[in-house]
Amino acid sequence: MTQRLFIAINLDAATKLALVQIITQFPDTRSLNKTKSDNLHLTLQFLGDTEVGLIPEIQDILKSIADQYPQFELNCTRWGAFPNFQQPHTIWIGVAGPRLLELQTALTKQLSRIVLNNKNTKPFQPHLTLARVKFPLSSNDLTQIQSLATKIILPPPTSAKSLDLMASTLTPRGPIHSLVSRHLFVSK
């Protein structure tokens, strides 16, 4: 049996609220799937469909890595879209933090021994997904989203306190994320 898994840093309530205030400024259109507050997180590694028998070994790796890193600050850095704002598929806020790339590299290296098959060859770009574009946006909707670039206020820094193993269940109404296990970084 498999479970769809990913590893994330979950956000505090104040950061989620600030992001939701940005998301509510997006146009209401069927073309745009806005991220729900409960699903706002920083994905460090998507594992995909993973054998449930591997979960204890994954948890051991996460605990080992979390024990090596102190809690650290995450900063929202910029507003962006993949692949670009002319034809966006994903609208996001970039994230930076000390040792964040080092942490993600350590995760990838350790997990590749048991679960990763390196399907994703794109470099890690830390970001918080605000919305996904399901169908091409109308020119009016696209203009409204693009105009937000000069208006949005990025959330203040937040603290990364843990590595979280998350399950993602796909439903017709969108994914439902649930915590499988939490692995605390070292307190400062």
Contact map, one row per residue, 1 for C-alpha under 8 A:
11100000000000000000000000000000000000000000000000110000000000000000000000000000000000000000000000000000000000000000000000000000000000000000000000000000000000000000000000000000000000000000
11110000000000000000000000000000000000000000000011110000000000000000000000000000000000000000000000000000000000000000000000000000000000000000000000000000000000000000000000000000000000000000
11111000000000000000000000000000000000000000000111110000000000000000000000000000000000000000000000000000000000000000000000000000000000000000000000000000000000000000001100000000000000000000
01111100000000000000000000000000000000000000001111000000000000000000000000000000000000000000000000000000000000000000000000000000000000000000000000000000000000000000001110000000000000000000
00111110000000000000000000000000000000000000011111000000000000000000000000000000000000000000000000000000000000000000000000000000000000000000000000000000000000000000111100000000000000000000
00011111000000000000000000000000000000000011111100000000000000000000000000000000000000000000000000000000000000000000000000000000000000000000000000000000000000000000111100000000000000000000
00001111100000000000000000000000000000000011111000000000000000000000000000000000000000000000000000000000000000000000000000000000000000000000000000000000000000000011110000000000000000000000
00000111110000000000000000000000000000001111100000000000000000000000000000000000000000000000000000000000000000000000000000000000000000000000000000000000000000000011110000000000000000000000
00000011111000000000000000000000000000001111000000000000000000000000000000000000000000000000000000000000000000000000000000000000000000000000000000000000000000011111000000000000000000000000
00000001111100000000000000000000000000011100000000000000000000000000000000000000000000000000000000000000000000000000000000000000000000000000000000000000000000010111000000000000000000000000
00000000111110110000000000000000000000011100000000000000000000000000000000000000000000000000000000000000000000000000000000000000000000000000000000000000000001010000000000000000000000000000
00000000011111110000000000000000000000000000000000000000000000000000000000000000000000000000000000000000000000000000000000000000000000000000000000000000000001000000000000000000000000000000
00000000001111111000000000000000000000000000000000000000000000000000000000000000000000000000000000000000000000000000000000000000000000000000000000000000000000000000000000000000000000000000
00000000000111111100000000000000000000000000000000000000000000000000000000000000000000000000000000000000000000000000000000000000000000000000000000000000000000000000000000000000000000000000
00000000001111111110000000000000000000000000000000000000000000000000000000000000000000000000000000000000000000000000000000000000000000000000000000000000001101000000000000000000000000000000
00000000001111111111000000000000000010010000000000000000000000000000000000000000000000000000000000000000000000000000000000000000000000000000000000000000000000000000000000000000000000000000
00000000000011111111100000000000000010000000000000000000000000000000000000000000000000000000000000000000000000000000000000000000000000000000000000000000000000000000000000000000000000000000
00000000000001111111110000000000000000000000000000000000000000000000000000000000000000000000000000000000000000000000000000000000000000000000000000000000011000000000000000000000000000000000
00000000000000111111111000000000000000000000000000000000000000000000000000000000000000000000000000000000000000000000000000000000010000000000000000000000011000000000000000000000000000000000
00000000000000011111111100000000000110000000000000000000000000000000000000000000000000000000000000000000000000000000000000000000000000000000000000000000000000000000000000000000000000000000
00000000000000001111111110000000000000000000000000000000000000000000000000000000000000000000000000000000000000000000000000000000000000000000000000000000000000000000000000000000000000000000
00000000000000000111111111000000000000000000000000000000000000000000000000000000000000000000000000000000000000000000000000000000000000000000000000000001100000000000000000000000000000000000
00000000000000000011111111000000011000000000000000000000000000000000000000000000000000000000000000000000000000000000000000000000011000000000000000000000000000000000000000000000000000000000
00000000000000000001111111100000000000000000000000000000000000000000000000000000000000000000000000000000000000000000000000000000000000000000000000000000000000000000000000000000000000000000
00000000000000000000111111100000000000000000000000000000000000000000000000000000000000000000000000000000000000000000000000000000000000000000000000010000000000000000000000000000000000000000
00000000000000000000011111110000000000000000000000000000000000000000000000000000000000000000000000000000000000000000000000000000000000000000000110000000000000000000000000000000000000000000
00000000000000000000000111111000000000000000000000000000000000000000000000000000000000000000000000000000000000000000000000000000000000000000100110000000000000000000000000000000000000000000
00000000000000000000000001111101000000000000000000000000000000000000000000000000000000000000000000000000000000000000000000000000000000000000000000000000000000000000000000000000000000000000
00000000000000000000000000111111000000000000000000000000000000000000000000000000000000000000000000000000000000000000000000000000000000000000000000000000000000000000000000000000000000000000
00000000000000000000000000011111100000000000000000000000000000000000000000000000000000000000000000000000000000000000000000000000000001100000000000000000000000000000000000000000000000000000
00000000000000000000000000001111100000000000000000000000000000000000000000000000000000000000000000000000000000000000000000000000000011111000000000000000000000000000000000000000000000000000
00000000000000000000000000011111110000000000000000000000000000000000000000000000000000000000000000000000000000000000000000000000001111101000000000000000000000000000000000000000000000000000
00000000000000000000000000000111111000000000000000000000000000000000000000000000000000000000000000000000000000000000000000000000001111000000000000000000000000000000000000000000000000000000
00000000000000000000001000000001111100000000000000000000000000000000000000000000000000000000000000000000000000000000000000000000011100000000000000000000000000000000000000000000000000000000
00000000000000000000001000000000111110110000000000000000000000000000000000000000000000000000000000000000000000000000000000000000111100000000000000000000000000000000000000000000000000000000
00000000000000000001000000000000011111110000000000000000000000000000000000000000000000000000000000000000000000000000000000000000000000000000000000000000000000000000000000000000000000000000
00000000000000011001000000000000001111110000000000000000000000000000000000000000000000000000000000000000000000000000000000000000000000000000000000000000000000000000000000000000000000000000
00000000000000000000000000000000000111110000000000000000000000000000000000000000000000000000000000000000000000000000000000000000000000000000000000000000000000000000000000000000100000000000
00000000000000000000000000000000001111111000000000000000000000000000000000000000000000000000000000000000000000000000000000000000000000000000000000000000000000000000000000000001100000000000
00000000011000010000000000000000001111111100000000000000000000000000000000000000000000000000000000000000000000000000000000000001110000000000000000000000000000000000000000000000000000000000
00000001111000000000000000000000000000111110000000000000000000000000000000000000000000000000000000000000000000000000000000000001100000000000000000000000000000000000000000000000000000000000
00000001111000000000000000000000000000011111000000000000000000000000000000000000000000000000000000000000000000000000000000000111000000000000000000000000000000000000000000000000000000000000
00000111100000000000000000000000000000001111110000000000000000000000000000000000000000000000000000000000000000000000000000000111000000000000000000000000000000000000000000000000000000000000
00000111100000000000000000000000000000000111110000000000000000000000000000000000000000000000000000000001000000000000000000000100000000000000000000000000000000000000000000000000000000000000
00000111000000000000000000000000000000000011111000000000000000000000000000000000000000000000000000000001001100000000000000000000000000000000000000000000000000000000000000000000000000000000
00001110000000000000000000000000000000000011111100000000000000000000000000000000000000000000000000000000000000000000000000000000000000000000000000000000000000000000000000000000000000000000
00011110000000000000000000000000000000000000111111000000000000000000000000000000000000000000000000000000000000000011000000000000000000000000000000000000000000000000000000000000000000000000
00111100000000000000000000000000000000000000011111000000000000000000000000000000000000000000000000000000000000000000000000000000000000000000000000000000000000000000000000000000000000000000
01111000000000000000000000000000000000000000001111100000000000000000000000000000000000000000000000000000000000000000000000000000000000000000000000000000000000000000000000000000000000000000
01111000000000000000000000000000000000000000001111110100000000000000000000000000000000000000000000000000000000000010000000000000000000000000000000000000000000000000000000000000000000000000
11100000000000000000000000000000000000000000000011111110000000000000000000000000000000000000000000000000000000000000000000000000000000000000000000000000000000000000000000000000000000000000
11100000000000000000000000000000000000000000000001111110000000000000000000000000000000000000000000000000000000000000000000000000000000000000000000000000000000000000000000000000000000000000
00000000000000000000000000000000000000000000000000111111000000000000000000000000000000000000000000000000000000000000000000000000000000000000000000000000000000000000000000000000000000000000
00000000000000000000000000000000000000000000000001111111110000000000000000000000000000000000000000000000000000000110000000000000000000000000000000000000000000000000000000000000000000000000
00000000000000000000000000000000000000000000000000111111111000000000000000000000000000000000000000000000000000000000000000000000000000000000000000000000000000000000000000000000000000000000
00000000000000000000000000000000000000000000000000001111111100000000000000000000000000000000000000000000000000000000000000000000000000000000000000000000000000000000000000000000000000000000
00000000000000000000000000000000000000000000000000000111111110000000000000000000000000000000000000000000000000000000000000000000000000000000000000000000000000000000000000000000000000000000
00000000000000000000000000000000000000000000000000000111111111000000000000000000000000000000000000000000000000100000000000000000000000000000000000000000000000000000000000000000000000000000
00000000000000000000000000000000000000000000000000000011111111100000000000000000000000000000000000000000000000000000000000000000000000000000000000000000000000000000100000000000000010000000
00000000000000000000000000000000000000000000000000000001111111110000000000000000000000000000000000000000000000000000000000000000000000000000000000000000000000000000000000000000000000000000
00000000000000000000000000000000000000000000000000000000111111111000000000000000000000000000000000000000000001100000000000000000000000000000000000000000000000000000000000000000000000000000
00000000000000000000000000000000000000000000000000000000011111111100000000000000000000000000000000000000001000000000000000000000000000000000000000000000000000000010000000000000000000100000
00000000000000000000000000000000000000000000000000000000001111111110000000000000000000000000000000000000000000000000000000000000000000000000000000000000000000000000000000000000000000110000
00000000000000000000000000000000000000000000000000000000000111111111000000000000000000000000000000000000000000000000000000000000000000000000000000000000000000000000000000000000000000000000
00000000000000000000000000000000000000000000000000000000000011111111100000000000000000000000000000000010011000000000000000000000000000000000000000000000000000000000000000000000000000000000
00000000000000000000000000000000000000000000000000000000000001111111110000000000000000000000000000000000000000000000000000000000000000000000000000000000000000000110000000000000000000111100
00000000000000000000000000000000000000000000000000000000000000111111110000000000000000000000000000000000000000000000000000000000000000000000000000000000000000000000000000000000000000011100
00000000000000000000000000000000000000000000000000000000000000011111110000000000000000000000000000000000000000000000000000000000000000000000000000000000000000000000000000000000000000001100
00000000000000000000000000000000000000000000000000000000000000001111111000000000000000000000000000000000000000000000000000000000000000000000000000000000000000000000000000000000000000001100
00000000000000000000000000000000000000000000000000000000000000000111111100000000000000000000000000000000000000000000000000000000000000000000000000000000000000000000000000000000000000001111
00000000000000000000000000000000000000000000000000000000000000000000111110000000000000000000000000000000000000000000000000000000000000000000000000000000000000111100000000000000000000001111
00000000000000000000000000000000000000000000000000000000000000000000011111000000000000000000000011000000000000000000000000000000000000000000000000000000000000111000000000000000000000000000
00000000000000000000000000000000000000000000000000000000000000000000001111100000000000000000000011000000000000000000000000000000000000000000000000000000000011110000000000000000000000000000
00000000000000000000000000000000000000000000000000000000000000000000000111110000000000000000001111000000000000000000000000000000000000000000000000000000000011110000000000000000000000000000
00000000000000000000000000000000000000000000000000000000000000000000000011111000000000000000001110000000000000000000000000000000000000000000000000000000001111000000000000000000000000000000
00000000000000000000000000000000000000000000000000000000000000000000000001111100000000000000111100000000000000000000000000000000000000000000000000000000011110000000000000000000000000000000
00000000000000000000000000000000000000000000000000000000000000000000000000111110000000000000111100000000000000000000000000000000000000000000000000000000010000000000000000000000000000000000
00000000000000000000000000000000000000000000000000000000000000000000000000011111000000000000111000000000000000000000000000000000000000000000000000000000010000000000000000000000000000000000
00000000000000000000000000000000000000000000000000000000000000000000000000001111100000000011110000000000000000000000000000000000000000000000000000001000000000000000000000000000000000000000
00000000000000000000000000000000000000000000000000000000000000000000000000000111110110000011110000000000000000000000000000000000000000000000000000000000000000000000000000000000000000000000
00000000000000000000000000000000000000000000000000000000000000000000000000000011111110011111000000000000000000000000000000000000000000000000000000000000000000000000000000000000000000000000
00000000000000000000000000000000000000000000000000000000000000000000000000000001111110011110000000000000000000000000000000000000000000000000000000000000000000000000000000000000000000000000
00000000000000000000000000000000000000000000000000000000000000000000000000000000111110111100000000000000000000000000000000000000000000000000000000000000000000000000000000000000000000000000
00000000000000000000000000000000000000000000000000000000000000000000000000000001111111110000000000000000000000000000000000000000000000000000000000000000000000000000000000000000000000000000
00000000000000000000000000000000000000000000000000000000000000000000000000000001111111110000000000000000000000000000000000000000000000000000000001000000000000000000000000000000000000000000
00000000000000000000000000000000000000000000000000000000000000000000000000000000000111110000000000000000000000000000000000000000000000000000010000000000000000000000000000000000000000000000
00000000000000000000000000000000000000000000000000000000000000000000000000000000001111111000000000000000000000000000000000000000000000010000000000000000000000000000000000000000000000000000
00000000000000000000000000000000000000000000000000000000000000000000000000000000111111111110000000000000000000000000000000000000000010000000000000000000000000000000000000000000000000000000
00000000000000000000000000000000000000000000000000000000000000000000000000000000111000111110000000000000000000000000000000000000000111000000000000000000000000000000000000000000000000000000
00000000000000000000000000000000000000000000000000000000000000000000000000000000111000011111000000000000000000000000000000000000111110000000000000000000000000000000000000000000000000000000
00000000000000000000000000000000000000000000000000000000000000000000000000000011110000011111100000000000000000000000000000000000111110000000000000000000000000000000000000000000000000000000
00000000000000000000000000000000000000000000000000000000000000000000000000000011100000000111110000000000000000000000000000000011111000000000000000000000000000000000000000000000000000000000
00000000000000000000000000000000000000000000000000000000000000000000000000011111000000000011111000000000000000000000000000000011110000000000000000000000000000000000000000000000000000000000
00000000000000000000000000000000000000000000000000000000000000000000000000011111000000000001111100000000000000000000000000001111000000000000000000000000000000000000000000000000000000000000
00000000000000000000000000000000000000000000000000000000000000000000000001111100000000000000111110000000000000000000000000000111000000000000000000000000000000000000000000000000000000000000
00000000000000000000000000000000000000000000000000000000000000000000000001111000000000000000011111010000000000000000000000000100000000000000000000000000000000000000000000000000000000000000
00000000000000000000000000000000000000000000000000000000000000000000000111100000000000000000001111110000000000000000000000000000000000000000000000000000000000000000000000000000000000000000
00000000000000000000000000000000000000000000000000000000000000000000000111000000000000000000000111111000000000000000000000000000000000000000000000000000000000000000000000000000000000000000
00000000000000000000000000000000000000000000000000000000000000000000000000000000000000000000000011111110000000000000000000000000000000000000000000000000000000000000000000000000000000000000
00000000000000000000000000000000000000000000000000000000000000000000000000000000000000000000000111111111000000000000000000000000000000000000000000000000000000000000000000000000000000000000
00000000000000000000000000000000000000000000000000000000000000000000000000000000000000000000000001111111100000000000000000010000000000000000000000000000000000000000000000000000000000000000
00000000000000000000000000000000000000000000000000000000000000000000000000000000000000000000000000111111110000000000000000000000000000000000000000000000000000000000000000000000000000000000
00000000000000000000000000000000000000000000000000000000000000001000000000000000000000000000000000111111111000000000000000000000000000000000000000000000000000000000000000000000000000000000
00000000000000000000000000000000000000000001100000000000000000000000000000000000000000000000000000011111111100000000000000010000000000000000000000000000000000000000000000000000000000000000
00000000000000000000000000000000000000000000000000000000000000000000000000000000000000000000000000001111111110000000000000000000000000000000000000000000000000000000000000000000000000000000
00000000000000000000000000000000000000000000000000000000000000001000000000000000000000000000000000000111111111000000000000000000000000000000000000000000000000000000000000000000000000000000
00000000000000000000000000000000000000000000100000000000000001001000000000000000000000000000000000000011111111100000000000000000000000000000000000000000000000000000000000000000000000000000
00000000000000000000000000000000000000000000100000000000000000000000000000000000000000000000000000000001111111110001000000000000000000000000000000000000000000000000000000000000000000000000
00000000000000000000000000000000000000000000000000000000000000000000000000000000000000000000000000000000111111111000000000000000000000000000000000000000000000000000000000000000000000000000
00000000000000000000000000000000000000000000000000000000000010000000000000000000000000000000000000000000011111111000000000000000000000000000000000000000000000000000000000000000000000000000
00000000000000000000000000000000000000000000000000000000010010000000000000000000000000000000000000000000001111111111000000000000000000000000000000000000000000000000000000000000000000000000
00000000000000000000000000000000000000000000000000000000000000000000000000000000000000000000000000000000000111111111110000000000000000000000000000000000000000000000000000000000000000000000
00000000000000000000000000000000000000000000000000000000000000000000000000000000000000000000000000000000000011111111000000000000000000000000000000000000000000000000000000000000000000000000
00000000000000000000000000000000000000000000000000000100000000000000000000000000000000000000000000000000000000111111000000000000000000000000000000000000000000000000000000000000000000000000
00000000000000000000000000000000000000000000001001000100000000000000000000000000000000000000000000000000000000111111100000000000000000000000000000000000000000000000000000000000000000000000
00000000000000000000000000000000000000000000001000000000000000000000000000000000000000000000000000000000000100111111111000000000000000000000000000000000000000000000000000000000000000000000
00000000000000000000000000000000000000000000000000000000000000000000000000000000000000000000000000000000000000010011111000000000000000000000000000000000000000000000000000000000000000000000
00000000000000000000000000000000000000000000000000000000000000000000000000000000000000000000000000000000000000010001111110000000000000000000000000000000000000000000000000000000000000000000
00000000000000000000000000000000000000000000000000000000000000000000000000000000000000000000000000000000000000000001111110000000000000000000000000000000000000000000000000000000000000000000
00000000000000000000000000000000000000000000000000000000000000000000000000000000000000000000000000000000000000000000011111000000000000000000000000000000000000000000000000000000000000000000
00000000000000000000000000000000000000000000000000000000000000000000000000000000000000000000000000000000000000000000011111100000000000000000000000000000000000000000000000000000000000000000
00000000000000000000000000000000000000000000000000000000000000000000000000000000000000000000000000000000000000000000000111110000000000000000000000000000000000000000000000000000000000000000
00000000000000000000000000000000000000000000000000000000000000000000000000000000000000000000000000000000000000000000000011111000000000000000000000000000000000000000000000000000000000000000
00000000000000000000000000000000000000000000000000000000000000000000000000000000000000000000000000001001000000000000000001111100000000000000000000000000000000000000000000000000000000000000
00000000000000000000000000000000000000000000000000000000000000000000000000000000000000000000010000000000000000000000000000111110000000000000000000000000000000000000000000000000000000000000
00000000000000000000000000000000000000000111000000000000000000000000000000000000000000000000011100000000000000000000000000011111000000000000000000000000000000000000000000000000000000000000
00000000000000000000000000000000000000000110000000000000000000000000000000000000000000000001111000000000000000000000000000001111100000000000000000000000000000000000000000000000000000000000
00000000000000000000000000000000000000011110000000000000000000000000000000000000000000000001111000000000000000000000000000000111110000000000000000000000000000000000000000000000000000000000
00000000000000000000000000000000001000011000000000000000000000000000000000000000000000000111100000000000000000000000000000000011111100000000000000000000000000000000000000000000000000000000
00000000000000000010001000000000011000010000000000000000000000000000000000000000000000000111100000000000000000000000000000000001111100000000000000000000000000000000000000000000000000000000
00000000000000000000001000000001111000000000000000000000000000000000000000000000000000000111000000000000000000000000000000000000111110000000000000000000000000000000000000000000000000000000
00000000000000000000000000000001111000000000000000000000000000000000000000000000000000001110000000000000000000000000000000000000111111000000000000000000000000000000000000000000000000000000
00000000000000000000000000000011100000000000000000000000000000000000000000000000000000011110000000000000000000000000000000000000001111111000000000000000000000000000000000000000000000000000
00000000000000000000000000000111100000000000000000000000000000000000000000000000000000001000000000000000000000000000000000000000000111110000000000000000000000000000000000000000000000000000
00000000000000000000000000000111000000000000000000000000000000000000000000000000000000000000000000000000000000000000000000000000000011111000000000000000000000000000000000000000000000000000
00000000000000000000000000000010000000000000000000000000000000000000000000000000000000100000000000000000000000000000000000000000000011111100000000000000000000000000000000000000000000000000
00000000000000000000000000000011000000000000000000000000000000000000000000000000000000000000000000000000000000000000000000000000000010111111110000000000000000000000000000000000000000000000
00000000000000000000000000000000000000000000000000000000000000000000000000000000000000000000000000000000000000000000000000000000000000011111110000000000000000000000000000000000000000000000
00000000000000000000000000000000000000000000000000000000000000000000000000000000000000000000000000000000000000000000000000000000000000001111111000000000000000000000000000000000000000000000
00000000000000000000000000000000000000000000000000000000000000000000000000000000000000000000000000000000000000000000000000000000000000001111111100000000000000000000000000000000000000000000
00000000000000000000000000100000000000000000000000000000000000000000000000000000000000000000000000000000000000000000000000000000000000001111111110000000000000000000000000000000000000000000
00000000000000000000000000000000000000000000000000000000000000000000000000000000000001000000000000000000000000000000000000000000000000001111111111000000000000000000000000000000000000000000
00000000000000000000000000000000000000000000000000000000000000000000000000000000000000000000000000000000000000000000000000000000000000000011111111100000000000000000000000000000000000000000
00000000000000000000000001100000000000000000000000000000000000000000000000000000000000000000000000000000000000000000000000000000000000000001111111110000000000000000000000000000000000000000
00000000000000000000000001100000000000000000000000000000000000000000000000000000000000000000000000000000000000000000000000000000000000000000111111111000000000000000000000000000000000000000
00000000000000000000000000000000000000000000000000000000000000000000000000000000000010000000000000000000000000000000000000000000000000000000011111111000000000000000000000000000000000000000
00000000000000000000000000000000000000000000000000000000000000000000000000000000000000000000000000000000000000000000000000000000000000000000001111111110000000000000000000000000000000000000
00000000000000000000000010000000000000000000000000000000000000000000000000000000000000000000000000000000000000000000000000000000000000000000000111111111000000000000000000000000000000000000
00000000000000000000000000000000000000000000000000000000000000000000000000000010000000000000000000000000000000000000000000000000000000000000000011111111000000000000000000000000000000000000
00000000000000000000000000000000000000000000000000000000000000000000000000000000000000000000000000000000000000000000000000000000000000000000000000111111000000000000000000000000000000000000
00000000000000000000000000000000000000000000000000000000000000000000000000000000000000000000000000000000000000000000000000000000000000000000000000111111100000000000000000000000000000000000
00000000000000000000010000000000000000000000000000000000000000000000000000000000000000000000000000000000000000000000000000000000000000000000000000011111110000000000000000000000000000000000
00000000000000000000010000000000000000000000000000000000000000000000000000000000000000000000000000000000000000000000000000000000000000000000000000000011111000000000000000000000000000000000
00000000000000000110000000000000000000000000000000000000000000000000000000011100000000000000000000000000000000000000000000000000000000000000000000000001111100000000000000000000000000000000
00000000000000100110000000000000000000000000000000000000000000000000000000110000000000000000000000000000000000000000000000000000000000000000000000000000111110000000000000000000000000000000
00000000000000100000000000000000000000000000000000000000000000000000000000110000000000000000000000000000000000000000000000000000000000000000000000000000011111000000000000000000000000000000
00000000000000000000000000000000000000000000000000000000000000000000000011110000000000000000000000000000000000000000000000000000000000000000000000000000001111100000000000000000000000000000
00000000001100100000000000000000000000000000000000000000000000000000000011100000000000000000000000000000000000000000000000000000000000000000000000000000000111110000000000000000000000000000
00000000000000000000000000000000000000000000000000000000000000000000001111000000000000000000000000000000000000000000000000000000000000000000000000000000000011111000000000000000000000000000
00000000111000000000000000000000000000000000000000000000000000000000001111000000000000000000000000000000000000000000000000000000000000000000000000000000000001111100000000000000000000000000
00000000100000000000000000000000000000000000000000000000000000000000001100000000000000000000000000000000000000000000000000000000000000000000000000000000000000111110000000000000000000011000
00000000110000000000000000000000000000000000000000000000000000000100001000000000000000000000000000000000000000000000000000000000000000000000000000000000000000011111000000000000000001111000
00000011110000000000000000000000000000000000000000000000000001000100000000000000000000000000000000000000000000000000000000000000000000000000000000000000000000001111100000000000000001111000
00000011110000000000000000000000000000000000000000000000000000000000000000000000000000000000000000000000000000000000000000000000000000000000000000000000000000000111110000000000001111100000
00001111000000000000000000000000000000000000000000000000001000000000000000000000000000000000000000000000000000000000000000000000000000000000000000000000000000000011111000000000001111000000
00001111000000000000000000000000000000000000000000000000000000000000000000000000000000000000000000000000000000000000000000000000000000000000000000000000000000000001111100000000111110000000
00111100000000000000000000000000000000000000000000000000000000000000000000000000000000000000000000000000000000000000000000000000000000000000000000000000000000000000111110000000111100000000
00111100000000000000000000000000000000000000000000000000000000000000000000000000000000000000000000000000000000000000000000000000000000000000000000000000000000000000011111000011110000000000
00010000000000000000000000000000000000000000000000000000000000000000000000000000000000000000000000000000000000000000000000000000000000000000000000000000000000000000001111100011100000000000
00000000000000000000000000000000000000000000000000000000000000000000000000000000000000000000000000000000000000000000000000000000000000000000000000000000000000000000000111110111000000000000
00000000000000000000000000000000000000000000000000000000000000000000000000000000000000000000000000000000000000000000000000000000000000000000000000000000000000000000000011111111000000000000
00000000000000000000000000000000000000000000000000000000000000000000000000000000000000000000000000000000000000000000000000000000000000000000000000000000000000000000000001111100000000000000
00000000000000000000000000000000000000000000000000000000000000000000000000000000000000000000000000000000000000000000000000000000000000000000000000000000000000000000000000111110000000000000
00000000000000000000000000000000000000000000000000000000000000000000000000000000000000000000000000000000000000000000000000000000000000000000000000000000000000000000000001111111000000000000
00000000000000000000000000000000000000000000000000000000000000000000000000000000000000000000000000000000000000000000000000000000000000000000000000000000000000000000000111101111100000000000
00000000000000000000000000000000000000100000000000000000000000000000000000000000000000000000000000000000000000000000000000000000000000000000000000000000000000000000000111100111110000000000
00000000000000000000000000000000000001100000000000000000000000000000000000000000000000000000000000000000000000000000000000000000000000000000000000000000000000000000011110000011111000000000
00000000000000000000000000000000000000000000000000000000000000000000000000000000000000000000000000000000000000000000000000000000000000000000000000000000000000000000011100000001111100000000
00000000000000000000000000000000000000000000000000000000000000000000000000000000000000000000000000000000000000000000000000000000000000000000000000000000000000000001111000000000111111000000
00000000000000000000000000000000000000000000000000000000000000000000000000000000000000000000000000000000000000000000000000000000000000000000000000000000000000000001111000000000011111000000
00000000000000000000000000000000000000000000000000000000001000000000000000000000000000000000000000000000000000000000000000000000000000000000000000000000000000000001110000000000001111100000
00000000000000000000000000000000000000000000000000000000000000000000000000000000000000000000000000000000000000000000000000000000000000000000000000000000000000000111100000000000001111110000
00000000000000000000000000000000000000000000000000000000000001100100000000000000000000000000000000000000000000000000000000000000000000000000000000000000000000000111000000000000000011111000
00000000000000000000000000000000000000000000000000000000000000100110000000000000000000000000000000000000000000000000000000000000000000000000000000000000000000001110000000000000000001111100
00000000000000000000000000000000000000000000000000000000000000000111111000000000000000000000000000000000000000000000000000000000000000000000000000000000000000001110000000000000000000111110
00000000000000000000000000000000000000000000000000000000000000000111111000000000000000000000000000000000000000000000000000000000000000000000000000000000000000000000000000000000000000011111
00000000000000000000000000000000000000000000000000000000000000000000011000000000000000000000000000000000000000000000000000000000000000000000000000000000000000000000000000000000000000001111
00000000000000000000000000000000000000000000000000000000000000000000011000000000000000000000000000000000000000000000000000000000000000000000000000000000000000000000000000000000000000000111
